[in-house]
Amino acid sequence: MSKIVKKIDHEVRKNTIKRCQEKNIIIPTYAQLRNPELIPEGIKEELKNIGLWDVNPLNLFRITWKNEPTRHGGGFGDVNFLEIPREITGIKARVIGLVGKFFPTGSHKVGAAFSCLVPRLVSGEFDPTRDTAVWPSTGNYCRGGAFDSILLGVTPTAILPEEMSNERFNWLKEIGSEVIATPGCESNVKEIYDKCWELRKDSKNVIFNQFDEFANPLWHYQITGYHIAEVFDKFIKKDKEKLSAYVSATGSAGTIAAGDYLKTQHPKMRTIASEALQCPTILENGFGGHRIEGIGDKHIPWVHNVMNTDAAVAIDDEDCMRVMRLFNEPAGHKFLAEKGVSKEVLEKLDLLGISSISNLLSAIKTAKYFEMGEDDVIFTVFTDSMEMYQSRLIEETTKKGEYKELDAAVDYEGCIAQQDIEYFKELNYRDRKRVHNLKYYTWVEQQGKTYEEILAQWDEEYWRSLFEDEVEQFDKLINEFNAEVGLIDKYIK
């Protein structure tokens, strides 16, 4: 039996099957999200007339890195990725990021949310005719959860800190989700958890906490990691190139699990955990508030396999805000063009949101720390784009004034060229054990996990079985469920 799905409730499944029949819902398998070629041709045909963000159940099949990069009617192709040239990074190593903008909602978090909700739907652990899906988050995860919920005929509630960008709140309300704003900023995760305990008093509220839902990192292990390896093998590796590092903000410890998969293919690769200097939880057991939206801190997520984390790096949030302007203001583009950055790249820099910029700066630090050369390739993830942060650009202009070429020169030199190896720590065995032990205070003392569970996590087989064995059971349940719904056959040619 699955370690994630605890039971099969056949009576509840009947309710879910009926809901899916009424709303024309077919659920994709993980295999199809990995390889869209497996999606029935009839579904691909219908998607040609559906927008990427449309509230249409068939958009569940677009929860993949392989969407055609268009807002309406696109098909599937290669993985969306962007290489940041050396004219920007200033390092010899190559830096490549998978691009999250071309997911529905504009962020890959829609995939993690799908992975948390779907197994409970197809098993009968969640009743869409009775229950509410509660999505606690610092931003994109609750947006993804709300979107998935609406597509799957489920009622959503989103929880996020009140200081997150206006774009997030406005979009959630437009899509029809209840929205709860908790006190504080990006790193105020404890306040979100407190609200979850309050909502749990009503059994109809089912909490999908990305920080302790193993289906979250499982999705990135199976999908994101697989697609990074595919990009490297298909487009990057030609001679001596080697996949040397994978950089990811810690956040909920979902995206960083792609590194676990990559280590199975590239054992010498290093996984680097990135966090905000203003809240250096792994680096210094620290705390604080910061402005890098999307990477909530102050604790170690329950689903973080710390044994596979090779180093921790911290980035100043002010550097991220300044590079945001450099990448998105006309004066910044003019400066970068004079440095030799192509027009094609300049037009794509808005694919990097604030946390994406942080990942980029972390990659630069990684290359400098490990003295990487031209054959070294660093992968990261550009989680979302500037589409979610236009209000932040306006705020920075209001606060600092018009952006000029002198500002661009100062910001490039101070925030990119001058990134060094300060606030970078390579983790040995005892360091990793120390970080793992930090889980105790949040999860055992506060959130109801057990002492036995935290001990069990210090075992490689614990994580291997979660990330590799579970997905086969999930796909089996999804296929059986779709067969009972009875809609899939009309799309198979």
N, C-alpha and C positions, 0 to 999 in steps of 0.2 A: 504493500500500500504506500501511497505517496506520503512524504514527510510534511508536505504543504497542504494538500487536500486531506482532511481528516475523516471525511465520511461521504457517502453518496446518499442523498435524500431524494428518493424517487418521486415522492409526492410534490415536493417543491419544484423538481425538474419539470413536472407536468405544467406548472404555472409558467415557468420560463419558456418552455417549448411553445405554449399557446401565445405568449407575448411576442416571441420571435416570428411566429407565423403571421400574426396580425400586422407586424411592422416590417415584414420582409427582411429579417435579419439573418445573415449567414456569417459565421465566425471563422476567420482565417486561422490556419494552423501556424505554428512557429516555423515549420518547414517552408510554408508559402511566404512568410515574411522574410526569411533568409533568401529564398529564391523565388521571386515573383513569376518566373516562367512556369511554376506549378499552379498558378492561379487559373481557374477555368476561363476559356476564351470568351465566353458569354459575359462574364463579369468585366473583363478588360474592355470589351466593346461598350458596355454601359458607362464605364468610367470616362470614356471619351467625351461625355456630355455632362460631367459632374465636376464642379470646382473643388480644389484641394481642401478648402475649409468648409465646404457645404455640409450641412447637417443631414447627411445621407448615410445609411448603414453600410453601403458599399465602400465608403471611405475607410472602413476598418482594414481593408486590403491595402491601403496606402500607408500603413504604419510600418514603413520600411525606409532604409537609407537609399533605396534605388528608385525613388520617384523621379520622373522627368521634371527638370527644374522649371516648372511653369505653374501659374496660379489656377489655370482652368484646363480640364480635359486631357491632362497629360497621361502618358503611359508609363512604362518602366524601362530602365536602361541600366547603366553602370552606377556604382555607388557615387554619390555626390561628395566631392572632396575639393579642397583648395590648398595649394602649396604657397606658403608665404616666402617670397624670394629673399635671397641673401642681402639684396639692396635695402631691405627693411630690417631683417634680423641681425645683420652684422656678424654672423657666425658662419663657420664652414659647414656644419651639419645642416641637413635639410629638415624643414619643419612642415608637416602636413596635417591638416585637420579635416575630419569628416564634418560635413555641413548639415546642421540641423534645421535650417530654414524651410526645407522642402518636405517636411512632415506636415500633416494637418496640425493646426495651431502654431506652426512655426518653430517647434522644438521637439527633440527626440523624447522628451518626458512623456509624450502621449503613448510611447511604447511601453515604458515601465508601468504606467497606470493600467494599460490594457492587460499586461501580464499579471497584475495583482487582482484584477476584477474577474477576468474570464474564467480561470480555473474554478472559482467559487460559483460562478453562474452555471457552468456545464455540469458541476457536481451536485448542485442543489444546496450548497451551503449558504447561498444568498438568494433571497426571494424578491424579484423585481416588482412584484405586485404588492409587497408589504414593506420592504426595507428601504432605507436611504443610505447611499454610499457617501461616506464622509472622507474628504481628501485633505488631510493636514499637510501643509507645504509652505515653503518660502517663495513660491511663485509658479514656475512652469508645471510642476507636477500636479497641482490642483487644477490648473487649466486643462492639462491632458486628461485628468480624471473626470472633469466635468464634461468634456467633449466625448470621451468614450462612453460615459454614462448615458448621455442623450442619445447617442447612436445605438446603444444596446437596450434602450427602453427602460432606463434606470433613473431614479430621482437622485440628483447630486447635491451635496453641500460642500463648499470650498472654505477652508480655513487658511488664512495667511496674515502676516504681520501688516499692521496699518501703514507702515512707512514704505511699502513696496510701490512700484511705479503705477501711475494712474491707468496706464494702458491695460494692466492686468485686471484691475477691479472693473473697469468699464466693459471689457470683453466678457468676463464671467457673468455680469448682470445681463448683458445682451443675449447670451446663449441660454439663459433661463435657470442658472444655478443660484441657490441661496448662497450668500457670501457672509462669512464671519471674519471680522478684522480683529486680530489680537494685538496687545500692546507691544510696541518696540519695532525693531528693524530686522534685518536679514539674520542676525545671529540669535534672535530671541526665540529659540526653539522650545524651551521649557514652557513658555506661556501657551504655545500651541498644544503641547501635551496636556497641560492643565485643562484646556477647553475640551480636549478629547475625553478626559475622564468625566467631565461634567455631562457630555453628550451620551456617554456609555450607559448612563442611568436609564435611558430608554433603549430597550433591546432592539428596537427597530433601526437604530443608528449603528451601522456597521463601519468601523474605522479601518481605513486602508492606509496605515501609517508606513510610508515609504522607508522610514528609518529602521523598521523591524520586519518588513515584508520581504521574505527571501525571493519571491518572484520578481522583485525589482532588479537585483543584481543578476538573477538568472537570465533575464531578457538581454542584458548587456553582454553577458558571457556568450550567449548563444547567437545573438544578432550583431551587436556592435563589434565585439572582438573578431567574430568571423569575417565581417566586412572590412575591417582594418587589414586583416591578413590577406584578404582578396585584393585590396587596392595595392598593397605592397608587392604581391606576387605578379599581378597583372600589369601594373603601370610603373612601378618604381625600381624593382630589382632587375638590374641588367648585367652587372658584373660582380663587383666586390661589395655592393651596397648591403648593409645589414640593418635590420630593425633593432635599434639599440635601446630605445626607451619609449615608454607610453606615459604621457602626462595627463592627469585628470584631477580636477577639483574634488575634494572629498565629498562635500554635500551630504547626500543620503547614502553614499557608498554604493550607489547603483552603477554609475558610469565607470567607476574605477575597476569594477569587476571584469571589464573587457580585458584588462591586463592579465587576469587569471587565465583567460583563454589564450592570449598571445604567448604566454609562457609555455603552454603546451606545444606551440609551434616553433617558438624561438626561446629556448631555455635560458640563454644568456641575457635576454632583454631585461631592463629594469623598469619597474612600475614606480612612478613618482606621484606622491599625493600633494596637491597644491591647496593652500588655504590663505586666508587674509592675514597680513601682518598685524592688523588691529585685533585679531582673534586667533592667535597661534596655538590652537588646541593640541595638535600632535607635536609641533615643534617645541613648545615650552609649557605644556599643560596649562595654557593660558585661556583667556576669555576676553570679551569686549564686544563692541559694536563696529560694523563696517558697512561699506557701500557696494560690495561686489555681489549683486543680486543673483540668487540662485544657488549659493553654496553655504547654507545654514550651518552653524558651528556650535561651539561650547560643549560638545560631547562627541563620543565615538559611536557611530551608528551600530546597532546590534548586528547588521548584515555585512559589516566590513570585515573581510578576511585579511587581518593585519599581517598574517604570516607572509603574504605575498607582496607587501609594501616595502620597497627598497630604500626610499628616501622621502623626506618631507621638505617642502619649500614654501616660503611665505612671501606674498606679494603685497606691496603697499596699495591700498585702494585708491589713493590719490594718483598713482601712476596709471591705473586703469582709466580713471576719469579723464586724465590729460591725453592719453593715447586715443581714447574715444573721440575726442575733438580732432586730434591729428588725422584720424582715419575718415572723418566725416565732414570736415569743414573745407570749403574751397581753398583756403590758404594752406591747409595741410596737404591737400592733393597737389597743389602747385609745388610745394617744397619737396614732396616725395618724388614727383615727376623729374625734378631737377637732379635728384639722386639716382635716376635711372630706372625707377619703378614704372613698368609698362601701364598704358591706359587700361588694358584688360584687367590687370590686377587692381588698379585704383578703383575701377567700377565695381569690384567685388568686395572691397574692404568693409562695406556695410553688412556683410554676412557675419561679421563678428560682433556679438553683443558684449556686455561688460564682462561677464564671466569667461567668455571666449578670449577676450584680450588678456585676462589674467592667466588663462592656460597658455597663451602664446608667450607671455613674459616668463612663465615658469619653464617653458621649453628652452628659452634662451639661457636661463640660469643653469638648467640641467646640462646643456652642451658645454658651458664654460666650466662647470664643476668637474665634469668627467673628461674634459679636454678632448671633445669629440672632433673628428675630422670630416673630410668630404664624403667618406663612405658611410658615415653614420646617418641614420634616418630616425627622426623623432616624430611619433604620431601623437595627436591629441584630438579633442572634440570641440568643435565650434557649436556649442549647445543651441544657441538661438542667435537671432540677428538684431540689428538696430531697430527693427520694426516695433519692438517692445520698449524702446528707450528714447523715443523722440522727445518726450517730456524732460528727460535728464539733460539732453543737449540744450534745451531751452533754459533750464535751470542754471546750467554752467555759464551760458551766455549772459544771463541776468546777473549772475554773481561776479563774473570776471570780465565781462565786456566782449567786444568784437574780437574774433580770433584772427590774428595777423601772422604773416610769414615769420616774424621774429618769435612769436609764440610757438609756431611749428618747429623751428630750429631748436629752441630751448627744450620743448617737450620730447623731441626725438633724441637729443643728446642725453637729457636727464632721465628719461623714463624707458628708453629702449637701449641705446648704445651703452649707457652706464650701468645696466643691470650686471651685477657681479655675483660672487658665490656667498655673499653674506645672507643670513637667514636660510641656509640650506644645510640639512643634516642627513647624512647617510645613516640608515638604521641597521644596527647589528641585531643579533638574536635577542639580547637582553632589552634593547630599545623597543623592539617589536612587542615583546612580552609586557613591557611597561605600558605601551599604548593600549594593548589588548586589555590589561587590567583596569584601565580607566572606564571600561564598559560597566564595571560593577556598580559604580556610584549612580549612574543613570538608570541602568536596566534592572539590576537586582534590587537595589534599595528603593527605587522610585516607581518603576514601571512593571513590576510583577514577574520578571524573569527569575529563574532559579539558579542557585549556586552550581548545581549539577550541569545545567545548560552552558554556563560560561566556561566551565572546565572542558566540556565536550567540544567546544569550538576550537580548542588548541590541538587540532588533529586534522591533518591534510585530507583524510578520507571523508571527514564531516562535510567539507566544502566541495570536494570532487563529486560526491553522490548528489548533493543538492543541485549543483550546476549542470551535471551531465545526465543523471538518471531520470530526474523529474520530468524533463521536457518530453520524453517519449510517452510518459503516462498522460501528460497534458494533451498531446496531439491525439492520442487514442480517445480520450474523453471528448475532445472537440469533434472529431470525425463521427463518433457515435451519436453525439448530440445533433450535429447537422443532419445526419441521416434520419433521425426521428422528427426533426422539424420538417423535412421533406421538400425543401426549396432548392437544394443544390443541383438537382438533376436537370432543371430547366436551363442552367447555364453551361452545362457540359455538352460540347459539340462532338 
